[in-house]
Amino acid sequence: MDAPIHPDWTQVVRVPKNSEDVPRVMAFIHSRLSRLRFSLRRDMVDHHDILLLSFFNRGECHFLMNVYSDDCHSAVKFMLD
């Protein structure tokens, strides 16, 4: 299976470091929101089950986080550490 593709939406997904680091989260950003300058913040959170995006609105930086919680809760434990 693969993610849906549409010309009005941009896919944001973390590029894996190796074959065991495949991401399980992604985000879709509509083209109307491109002026908000979304950015993948791998410098702040680098985990295959967490996607952190920042964007700017009216001069302020905001964040959106997408978290996949597996049966071991590895992303939650990563954030707690």
C-alpha positions as CSV (number, residue, x, y, z in Angstrom):
1,M,0.0,0.0,0.0
2,D,1.1,3.5,-0.5
3,A,-0.1,7.0,0.5
4,P,-2.7,8.8,-1.7
5,I,-1.4,11.4,-4.1
6,H,-3.4,14.5,-5.0
7,P,-2.0,17.7,-6.6
8,D,-3.5,20.0,-4.0
9,W,-1.9,18.2,-1.1
10,T,1.8,17.9,-0.1
11,Q,3.0,14.8,1.7
12,V,5.4,15.2,4.6
13,V,7.1,12.1,5.8
14,R,10.4,11.5,7.6
15,V,13.1,9.8,5.5
16,P,14.3,6.6,7.2
17,K,17.9,6.1,8.2
18,N,17.8,2.4,7.5
19,S,15.4,-0.4,6.6
20,E,14.3,-0.9,10.3
21,D,13.6,2.8,10.7
22,V,10.5,3.0,8.4
23,P,8.2,5.8,9.5
24,R,4.6,5.0,10.5
25,V,3.3,8.6,10.5
26,M,2.9,11.2,7.8
27,A,1.1,14.5,7.3
28,F,-0.7,16.0,4.4
29,I,-0.7,19.8,3.9
30,H,-3.1,21.5,1.6
31,S,-1.6,23.9,-1.0
32,R,-3.7,26.8,0.5
33,L,-1.7,26.5,3.7
34,S,1.7,26.8,2.0
35,R,2.1,30.4,3.0
36,L,2.4,29.2,6.6
37,R,5.8,27.6,5.7
38,F,5.5,24.2,7.3
39,S,8.8,22.5,8.2
40,L,9.6,19.0,9.4
41,R,11.4,19.4,12.7
42,R,13.6,16.3,12.8
43,D,16.2,18.4,14.7
44,M,13.8,18.5,17.7
45,V,12.3,15.0,17.5
46,D,13.8,12.2,15.5
47,H,11.7,9.0,15.9
48,H,10.0,6.9,13.3
49,D,6.6,7.1,15.2
50,I,6.6,10.8,15.7
51,L,6.3,13.6,13.1
52,L,6.8,17.1,14.4
53,L,5.9,20.0,12.1
54,S,6.4,23.7,12.8
55,F,4.7,26.6,10.9
56,F,4.5,30.3,11.2
57,N,1.3,32.4,11.5
58,R,1.3,36.1,12.2
59,G,4.9,36.0,13.2
60,E,4.6,33.3,15.8
61,C,5.9,29.7,15.5
62,H,3.4,26.9,16.2
63,F,3.8,23.1,16.3
64,L,1.8,20.1,15.2
65,M,2.7,16.6,16.3
66,N,1.5,13.3,14.9
67,V,2.3,10.3,17.1
68,Y,1.7,6.6,16.3
69,S,1.3,4.6,19.5
70,D,2.3,0.9,19.0
71,D,1.6,-1.9,21.4
72,C,4.9,-1.1,23.3
73,H,4.2,2.6,23.5
74,S,7.7,3.3,22.1
75,A,6.9,6.9,20.9
76,V,5.4,7.9,24.3
77,K,8.3,6.4,26.2
78,F,10.7,8.3,23.8
79,M,8.9,11.6,24.6
80,L,9.0,10.9,28.3
81,D,12.8,10.4,28.1
